[in-house]
Amino acid sequence: MRGIRKSFGAICANAGIDLDLFPGKIHAILGANGAGKSTLMSILAGSYVPDAGTIRIHGRLVSLRSPADALKAGIGMVHQHSMLIDSMTVAENLSVGDRSAPLLLDRRERVRRVAALARHVGFGLDPDARVADLAVAQCQQVEILRNLASGVAVLILDEPTAVLAPQEADGLFATIRTLAAGGASIVLISHKLDEALAISQRISVLRDGLLVHTGPAREVSPSDLVALMIGAPGRPAPAPMPRPHVAGEPVAVLRGVTVENDAGTTELSGVDLQVLPGEILGVAGLAGSGQAALAQVLSGHRPPTAGTVVIGGANLTGQTVRVFHRHGVRTIPADRCGRGLATELSLGENAMLTWLSHGSLGRGPWLPRSAVWRFGAKVADAMAIEPSDPGRPARLLSGGSMQKLIVGRETLEPARLLVAEYPLRGLDVPTTAVVEERLRFHAASGTAIVFISEDLDELLAVADRIVVMVRGRIVAQRTPQVTDRLELGLLMMGQPGNE
């Protein structure tokens, strides 16, 4: 790959990247969230078309304008999220789009072929099993088989161990080594430094859309990689703004909270946590480390599989969102359009969505439009939303104004606990300042705030205390005064920090 460029609007995901992949080698692609790893590999897999740059396979210039083009050129990708058809069997999934098989291949021959391929790479898959009934690791095996059936010479794996148990990851690595020994070029997109160093021969690091390092894995240490991924070497955080002393009985307490999803994967594991009144508690972690499940438990959107959730001294374990709201819990969700707003409704209607029983809206089954409009204008004025027309459809607001609308709604009145998921993500400088000021104001008024972010500078600038999550566990606790970006980065990657 030479001079690969790709932008999405004003965001440059890849800024002129050169990359070489070799047969029989395992090549790890590392970088913080948003560094451009998945975009670069999606270009190689044909899912994105680059804005500029060239790709050559065995010296031959190729144009990869679709995944089908990439497969034809011998490049396949196993995505982080399954691309299989749940209602079909393993064998049927492998047949979808397989142009190498005869048109009228009968079912028994199709099953025989799949079974032979599975045995060849050591997978114990039943070709007749429905994908919906398979475990996550088995689905991943099916995805790998589908690529191998197409004869790929380059196999890209995007965060392949993110949802695997350790023994399942060991099995996957054994398969990867076997494929590389057979001459395949394997690309491993990962956040996990120990895995990348253990299995790869070469490592590339991306940061802010740029390739900042490529070289042999044996020549770098975990701390070297973290420094490359996050930029400047660790430095003390600037002195935080003066804040009232945080003290008093905890507002929120989690004891031994565990969360498992429907597939049996553990998203939180025995989490103990306390948040004090007036405290901004930062939660650091790579994507998928358990932050989403933590936010859902704290806001009542998801009951824990085990453990207790106490808000304001009341045990709310297993209670509804409405009960959590009644006990003073408010939420700024990560997905502002999907979960934060009903974009076809107006600004005013969105402003009152979580305040339907508010006294200013009147009583009874019907809400006066004038009251809704006044309510929306109040939120718009408080957050300096422009244009402030409460009748304007929310979908016509800018992304920053959408976020200000959500923040203004959830902080309309003092809350006991505010769960803020990535509240500053994607905001420009003026909007960031407005939201930060709002959060600090409410913390100073006694609201406990859980501030979830993957941006280390945000955490160091805003939080009073920071906990670090890795694979569903809280592994460390720091204050901005005694830590820096490098140490937090190491801890997020599962490496030891400063003691």
C-alpha positions as CSV (number, residue, x, y, z in Angstrom):
1,M,0.0,0.0,0.0
2,R,1.4,3.4,-1.0
3,G,0.2,6.9,-0.1
4,I,-3.2,5.7,1.2
5,R,-5.5,8.6,2.0
6,K,-9.1,8.4,3.3
7,S,-11.2,11.2,4.8
8,F,-14.8,11.2,6.2
9,G,-16.0,14.7,5.9
10,A,-13.5,16.9,7.9
11,I,-12.0,13.8,9.6
12,C,-8.8,12.4,8.0
13,A,-8.7,8.7,8.9
14,N,-5.6,7.8,6.8
15,A,-3.1,10.5,5.8
16,G,-0.7,9.1,3.2
17,I,0.1,5.7,4.7
18,D,2.7,3.2,3.2
19,L,2.5,-0.4,4.4
20,D,4.2,-3.7,3.2
21,L,2.9,-7.2,4.1
22,F,5.0,-10.3,3.5
23,P,4.0,-13.9,2.9
24,G,4.3,-16.2,5.9
25,K,4.5,-13.3,8.3
26,I,2.1,-12.1,11.1
27,H,1.8,-8.4,11.1
28,A,0.2,-6.5,14.0
29,I,-1.5,-3.1,13.4
30,L,-1.7,-1.2,16.7
31,G,-3.1,2.2,17.6
32,A,-5.4,4.0,20.0
33,N,-9.1,4.2,19.2
34,G,-9.7,6.4,16.1
35,A,-6.0,6.0,14.9
36,G,-7.2,4.7,11.5
37,K,-6.4,1.0,11.8
38,S,-9.7,-0.4,10.8
39,T,-10.1,2.2,8.0
40,L,-6.7,1.2,6.5
41,M,-7.5,-2.5,6.6
42,S,-11.1,-1.9,5.3
43,I,-9.5,-0.2,2.3
44,L,-7.3,-3.3,1.7
45,A,-10.3,-5.5,2.1
46,G,-12.3,-3.5,-0.4
47,S,-14.9,-2.2,2.0
48,Y,-13.7,1.4,1.5
49,V,-12.3,3.0,-1.6
50,P,-9.3,5.2,-0.9
51,D,-9.3,8.9,-1.8
52,A,-5.7,8.5,-3.0
53,G,-3.0,5.9,-3.1
54,T,-2.2,2.6,-4.7
55,I,-2.3,-1.1,-3.8
56,R,-0.1,-3.8,-5.4
57,I,-0.4,-7.5,-4.9
58,H,2.8,-9.4,-5.9
59,G,3.8,-6.3,-7.8
60,R,0.6,-6.1,-9.8
61,L,-1.4,-2.9,-9.4
62,V,-5.0,-3.7,-8.3
63,S,-8.2,-1.7,-7.9
64,L,-10.2,-3.0,-4.9
65,R,-13.6,-1.3,-5.1
66,S,-15.6,-4.0,-3.2
67,P,-15.0,-7.0,-0.9
68,A,-15.6,-9.2,-4.0
69,D,-12.7,-7.5,-5.7
70,A,-10.5,-8.0,-2.7
71,L,-11.4,-11.7,-2.4
72,K,-10.6,-12.2,-6.1
73,A,-7.2,-10.6,-5.4
74,G,-6.7,-13.0,-2.5
75,I,-7.5,-10.7,0.4
76,G,-10.1,-11.5,3.1
77,M,-11.1,-9.9,6.3
78,V,-12.7,-11.2,9.5
79,H,-14.5,-8.3,11.0
80,Q,-14.9,-7.6,14.7
81,H,-18.6,-8.1,14.5
82,S,-20.0,-11.3,12.8
83,M,-20.9,-11.0,9.1
84,L,-22.6,-14.4,9.1
85,I,-26.3,-15.2,8.4
86,D,-27.6,-16.6,11.7
87,S,-30.5,-18.6,10.2
88,M,-28.2,-20.6,7.9
89,T,-25.9,-23.5,8.7
90,V,-22.1,-23.4,8.7
91,A,-22.0,-25.0,5.3
92,E,-24.7,-22.7,3.8
93,N,-22.8,-19.6,5.1
94,L,-19.6,-20.8,3.3
95,S,-21.6,-21.3,0.1
96,V,-22.9,-17.7,0.0
97,G,-20.9,-15.9,-2.7
98,D,-18.6,-18.9,-3.3
99,R,-18.1,-18.8,-7.0
100,S,-15.5,-21.6,-7.0
101,A,-18.2,-24.2,-6.2
102,P,-20.2,-25.8,-9.0
103,L,-23.6,-24.1,-9.4
104,L,-25.6,-27.3,-8.7
105,L,-23.3,-28.7,-5.9
106,D,-25.5,-31.0,-3.8
107,R,-25.9,-30.6,-0.1
108,R,-23.9,-33.7,0.9
109,E,-20.9,-32.7,-1.2
110,R,-21.1,-29.2,0.2
111,V,-21.0,-30.5,3.7
112,R,-18.2,-32.9,2.9
113,R,-16.1,-30.0,1.5
114,V,-16.7,-27.9,4.6
115,A,-15.9,-30.7,7.0
116,A,-12.6,-31.4,5.1
117,L,-11.6,-27.8,5.3
118,A,-12.4,-27.5,9.0
119,R,-10.3,-30.6,9.7
120,H,-7.4,-29.2,7.7
121,V,-7.1,-26.2,10.1
122,G,-8.1,-28.1,13.2
123,F,-11.6,-26.7,13.7
124,G,-14.2,-29.1,15.2
125,L,-17.2,-27.5,13.5
126,D,-20.4,-29.3,12.5
127,P,-21.2,-28.2,8.9
128,D,-24.9,-28.7,9.6
129,A,-25.0,-26.6,12.8
130,R,-27.0,-23.4,12.6
131,V,-24.8,-20.3,13.1
132,A,-27.4,-18.9,15.6
133,D,-26.5,-21.8,17.9
134,L,-22.8,-21.4,17.8
135,A,-20.5,-19.8,20.4
136,V,-18.7,-16.6,19.5
137,A,-15.4,-18.4,19.0
138,Q,-17.0,-20.9,16.6
139,C,-18.6,-18.1,14.6
140,Q,-15.1,-16.6,14.2
141,Q,-13.9,-20.0,13.0
142,V,-16.6,-20.0,10.4
143,E,-15.6,-16.6,9.2
144,I,-12.0,-17.8,8.9
145,L,-13.1,-20.9,7.0
146,R,-15.1,-18.7,4.6
147,N,-12.0,-16.7,3.7
148,L,-9.9,-19.8,3.4
149,A,-12.4,-21.4,1.1
150,S,-12.0,-18.4,-1.2
151,G,-8.2,-19.1,-1.3
152,V,-7.0,-15.9,0.4
153,A,-3.3,-15.1,0.6
154,V,-3.8,-12.2,3.0
155,L,-6.1,-12.7,6.0
156,I,-7.0,-9.6,8.1
157,L,-8.3,-10.2,11.6
158,D,-10.0,-7.1,13.3
159,E,-9.7,-7.4,17.2
160,P,-10.2,-11.1,17.0
161,T,-9.8,-11.8,20.7
162,A,-12.0,-9.0,21.9
163,V,-14.8,-11.4,22.9
164,L,-12.9,-14.6,23.4
165,A,-12.0,-16.4,26.6
166,P,-8.3,-17.0,27.1
167,Q,-8.4,-20.7,26.0
168,E,-10.4,-19.7,22.9
169,A,-7.8,-17.0,22.1
170,D,-5.0,-19.7,22.4
171,G,-6.8,-21.9,19.9
172,L,-7.1,-18.9,17.5
173,F,-3.4,-18.2,17.8
174,A,-2.6,-21.8,17.0
175,T,-4.6,-21.5,13.8
176,I,-3.0,-18.2,12.9
177,R,0.5,-19.6,13.3
178,T,-0.5,-22.7,11.1
179,L,-1.9,-20.4,8.4
180,A,1.3,-18.2,8.4
181,A,3.5,-21.3,8.3
182,G,1.6,-22.3,5.1
183,G,2.6,-19.0,3.5
184,A,-0.4,-16.8,4.3
185,S,0.1,-13.2,5.3
186,I,-1.8,-12.5,8.5
187,V,-2.7,-9.0,9.7
188,L,-3.8,-8.7,13.3
189,I,-5.6,-5.4,14.3
190,S,-5.4,-5.3,18.1
191,H,-5.3,-3.1,21.2
192,K,-3.7,-5.9,23.3
193,L,0.1,-5.4,23.4
194,D,1.0,-8.6,25.0
195,E,-0.9,-10.6,22.3
196,A,0.7,-8.6,19.5
197,L,4.2,-9.0,20.9
198,A,3.7,-12.7,21.5
199,I,2.4,-13.7,18.1
200,S,3.6,-11.2,15.5
201,Q,6.9,-10.9,13.7
202,R,6.3,-7.2,12.6
203,I,4.4,-4.4,14.2
204,S,3.1,-1.1,12.7
205,V,1.7,1.7,14.9
206,L,-0.8,4.3,13.7
207,R,-1.6,7.6,15.4
208,D,-4.1,10.2,14.2
209,G,-4.2,8.7,10.7
210,L,-0.4,8.6,10.3
211,L,1.9,5.6,10.3
212,V,4.4,6.4,13.1
213,H,6.3,3.1,13.3
214,T,6.9,-0.1,11.5
215,G,9.5,-2.7,12.5
216,P,10.3,-6.1,14.0
217,A,8.2,-7.0,17.0
218,R,11.3,-8.1,18.9
219,E,12.8,-4.6,18.8
220,V,10.0,-2.8,20.8
221,S,8.7,-3.1,24.4
222,P,5.2,-2.5,25.6
223,S,6.1,1.0,27.0
224,D,7.7,1.9,23.6
225,L,4.4,0.9,21.8
226,V,2.2,2.9,24.3
227,A,4.4,6.0,23.8
228,L,4.1,5.6,20.0
229,M,0.3,5.1,20.3
230,I,-0.5,8.1,22.5
231,G,2.1,10.6,21.2
232,A,4.2,12.7,23.5
233,P,5.9,11.0,26.5
234,G,4.1,11.0,29.8
235,R,3.9,14.4,31.5
236,P,2.2,15.6,34.6
237,A,-1.3,16.8,34.0
238,P,-2.0,20.6,34.3
239,A,-3.3,21.6,37.7
240,P,-7.1,21.0,37.7
241,M,-9.5,23.9,38.3
242,P,-10.2,24.6,42.0
243,R,-13.1,22.5,43.1
244,P,-15.0,22.1,46.4
245,H,-13.7,19.3,48.7
246,V,-15.3,16.0,47.7
247,A,-16.7,14.3,50.8
248,G,-19.7,12.6,52.3
249,E,-21.6,9.3,52.0
250,P,-21.2,7.7,48.5
251,V,-24.0,8.5,46.0
252,A,-23.5,5.3,44.0
253,V,-22.1,2.0,45.2
254,L,-21.5,-1.1,43.2
255,R,-20.6,-4.3,45.1
256,G,-19.3,-7.4,43.2
257,V,-21.2,-6.4,40.0
258,T,-20.9,-8.9,37.2
259,V,-22.7,-8.6,33.8
260,E,-22.9,-11.4,31.2
261,N,-24.5,-11.0,27.8
262,D,-26.8,-13.5,26.1
263,A,-23.8,-15.3,24.5
264,G,-22.3,-16.0,27.9
265,T,-19.5,-13.4,27.5
266,T,-18.6,-11.6,30.7
267,E,-18.7,-7.8,30.2
268,L,-18.2,-6.8,33.9
269,S,-16.5,-9.0,36.4
270,G,-16.8,-8.4,40.1
271,V,-16.7,-4.6,39.9
272,D,-16.6,-2.7,43.2
273,L,-17.0,1.1,42.9
274,Q,-18.0,4.1,44.9
275,V,-18.8,7.6,43.6
276,L,-18.9,10.5,46.1
277,P,-21.2,13.6,46.0
278,G,-19.6,16.4,43.9
279,E,-17.0,14.1,42.5
280,I,-16.2,13.7,38.8
281,L,-15.1,10.1,38.5
282,G,-13.3,9.4,35.2
283,V,-13.5,6.0,33.7
284,A,-10.6,5.1,31.3
285,G,-10.4,2.1,29.1
286,L,-10.1,1.0,25.5
287,A,-13.3,0.4,23.6
288,G,-15.0,-2.7,24.8
289,S,-13.4,-2.8,28.2
290,G,-16.7,-2.8,30.0
291,Q,-17.5,0.9,30.1
292,A,-20.8,0.5,28.2
293,A,-22.0,-2.2,30.6
294,L,-20.9,-0.1,33.6
295,A,-23.0,2.9,32.3
296,Q,-26.0,0.6,31.7
297,V,-25.8,-0.8,35.2
298,L,-25.4,2.6,36.9
299,S,-28.4,4.1,34.9
300,G,-30.7,1.1,35.4
301,H,-30.7,0.2,31.7
302,R,-29.3,-3.3,32.4
303,P,-29.6,-5.4,35.6
304,P,-26.4,-7.1,36.8
305,T,-26.1,-10.8,36.6
306,A,-24.7,-10.7,40.1
307,G,-23.9,-8.1,42.7
308,T,-25.8,-5.0,44.1
309,V,-26.4,-1.5,42.9
310,V,-27.0,1.1,45.6
311,I,-28.0,4.7,44.7
312,G,-28.5,7.3,47.4
313,G,-28.6,4.5,50.1
314,A,-31.4,2.6,48.3
315,N,-30.7,-0.9,46.8
316,L,-32.0,-0.5,43.2
317,T,-30.6,-3.8,41.9
318,G,-32.8,-5.0,39.1
319,Q,-35.1,-1.9,39.2
320,T,-36.3,-0.2,36.1
321,V,-34.9,2.9,34.4
322,R,-37.9,4.9,35.7
323,V,-37.1,3.9,39.3
324,F,-33.4,5.0,38.8
325,H,-34.6,8.3,37.3
326,R,-36.9,8.8,40.3
327,H,-33.9,8.4,42.6
328,G,-32.1,11.2,40.7
329,V,-30.0,9.3,38.1
330,R,-29.6,11.0,34.7
331,T,-27.8,9.8,31.6
332,I,-25.8,11.3,28.7
333,P,-25.7,8.3,26.3
334,A,-22.8,7.6,23.9
335,D,-25.0,7.4,20.9
336,R,-26.6,10.8,20.7
337,C,-28.8,10.1,17.7
338,G,-29.6,6.4,18.4
339,R,-30.3,6.7,22.1
340,G,-30.1,10.3,23.1
341,L,-32.6,11.9,20.7
342,A,-35.7,11.2,18.6
343,T,-34.4,13.1,15.7
344,E,-37.7,13.4,13.9
345,L,-39.2,15.2,16.9
346,S,-38.6,18.9,17.6
347,L,-36.1,20.4,19.9
348,G,-38.8,21.2,22.4
349,E,-40.2,17.6,22.3
350,N,-36.7,16.2,22.8
351,A,-36.0,18.5,25.6
352,M,-38.9,17.2,27.7
353,L,-38.6,13.5,26.8
354,T,-37.2,12.5,30.2
355,W,-39.3,15.1,32.1
356,L,-42.8,14.1,31.1
357,S,-44.1,14.4,34.7
358,H,-42.4,17.8,35.2
359,G,-44.8,20.3,36.8
360,S,-44.2,23.0,34.2
361,L,-45.6,20.8,31.5
362,G,-49.0,20.6,33.2
363,R,-51.0,17.5,34.2
364,G,-53.2,15.1,32.4
365,P,-52.7,12.9,29.3
366,W,-52.1,15.9,26.9
367,L,-49.2,18.2,27.0
368,P,-49.9,21.8,25.8
369,R,-47.7,22.7,22.8
370,S,-47.0,26.1,24.4
371,A,-45.6,24.4,27.5
372,V,-43.4,22.1,25.4
373,W,-42.1,25.0,23.4
374,R,-41.3,27.0,26.6
375,F,-39.6,23.9,28.1
376,G,-37.5,23.6,24.9
377,A,-36.6,27.3,24.9
378,K,-35.4,27.0,28.5
379,V,-33.0,24.2,27.7
380,A,-31.8,25.9,24.5
381,D,-31.1,29.2,26.3
382,A,-29.3,27.4,29.1
383,M,-26.9,25.7,26.6
384,A,-26.7,28.5,24.1
385,I,-28.1,26.3,21.3
386,E,-28.4,28.1,18.0
387,P,-30.8,28.2,16.3
388,S,-32.9,28.0,19.5
389,D,-36.3,27.5,17.8
390,P,-38.0,24.9,19.9
391,G,-40.1,23.8,17.0
392,R,-37.1,23.0,14.8
393,P,-36.7,19.2,14.1
394,A,-33.7,17.8,16.0
395,R,-32.3,16.2,12.9
396,L,-31.5,19.7,11.5
397,L,-29.3,20.5,14.5
398,S,-25.5,20.2,14.2
399,G,-23.8,17.4,16.0
400,G,-22.6,19.8,18.7
401,S,-26.1,21.3,19.2
402,M,-27.5,17.8,19.5
403,Q,-25.1,17.1,22.3
404,K,-25.8,20.4,24.0
405,L,-29.5,19.6,23.8
406,I,-29.0,16.2,25.5
407,V,-26.6,17.6,28.2
408,G,-29.0,20.5,28.9
409,R,-32.0,18.2,29.2
410,E,-30.2,15.8,31.6
411,T,-28.8,18.6,33.7
412,L,-31.9,20.8,33.7
413,E,-32.2,20.3,37.4
414,P,-29.6,19.1,40.0
415,A,-29.3,15.3,39.8
416,R,-28.0,12.8,42.4
417,L,-25.9,10.9,39.8
418,L,-25.1,11.8,36.2
419,V,-23.7,9.0,34.0
420,A,-21.9,10.7,31.1
421,E,-20.7,8.5,28.2
422,Y,-18.2,10.2,26.0
423,P,-19.9,13.6,26.5
424,L,-17.1,15.6,24.7
425,R,-16.6,13.2,21.7
426,G,-16.6,14.9,18.4
427,L,-17.2,18.4,19.8
428,D,-15.5,21.6,18.6
429,V,-13.6,23.8,21.1
430,P,-16.5,26.2,22.0
431,T,-19.0,23.4,22.4
432,T,-16.5,21.4,24.5
433,A,-16.1,24.4,26.8
434,V,-19.9,24.8,27.2
435,V,-20.4,21.1,28.1
436,E,-17.4,21.1,30.5
437,E,-18.6,24.1,32.3
438,R,-22.0,22.6,32.7
439,L,-20.6,19.4,34.2
440,R,-18.3,21.3,36.6
441,F,-21.2,23.5,37.7
442,H,-23.4,20.5,38.6
443,A,-20.5,18.7,40.3
444,A,-19.9,21.9,42.4
445,S,-23.6,21.7,43.3
446,G,-23.2,18.1,44.7
447,T,-24.0,15.9,41.7
448,A,-21.8,12.8,41.4
449,I,-20.6,12.4,37.8
450,V,-19.3,9.3,36.2
451,F,-17.3,10.6,33.2
452,I,-16.5,7.8,30.6
453,S,-13.9,8.6,28.0
454,E,-11.1,7.1,25.9
455,D,-9.4,10.5,25.6
456,L,-6.7,10.7,28.1
457,D,-6.4,14.5,27.9
458,E,-10.1,14.9,28.6
459,L,-9.9,12.6,31.7
460,L,-6.8,14.4,33.1
461,A,-8.4,17.8,32.6
462,V,-11.9,17.0,33.9
463,A,-11.8,14.2,36.4
464,D,-11.1,14.4,40.2
465,R,-10.3,10.6,40.2
466,I,-9.7,8.1,37.4
467,V,-10.4,4.4,37.4
468,V,-9.0,2.2,34.6
469,M,-11.0,-0.7,33.1
470,V,-9.5,-3.7,31.4
471,R,-11.6,-6.6,30.2
472,G,-14.5,-5.8,32.5
473,R,-12.4,-5.2,35.6
474,I,-11.2,-2.1,37.4
475,V,-7.5,-2.6,37.5
476,A,-6.2,0.7,38.8
477,Q,-7.2,4.0,40.4
478,R,-5.3,7.3,39.9
479,T,-5.7,11.0,40.5
480,P,-4.7,13.5,37.8
481,Q,-2.1,15.1,40.1
482,V,-0.1,11.9,40.4
483,T,-0.4,10.3,36.9
484,D,0.2,11.1,33.2
485,R,-0.9,10.1,29.8
486,L,1.8,7.4,29.4
487,E,1.0,5.7,32.7
488,L,-2.7,5.7,31.9
489,G,-2.0,4.4,28.5
490,L,0.0,1.5,29.9
491,L,-2.7,0.7,32.4
492,M,-5.4,0.7,29.7
493,M,-3.3,-1.7,27.6
494,G,-3.0,-4.1,30.6
495,Q,0.6,-3.2,31.4
496,P,1.8,-2.2,34.9
497,G,1.9,1.5,35.7
498,N,4.0,3.4,38.2
499,E,3.6,2.3,41.8
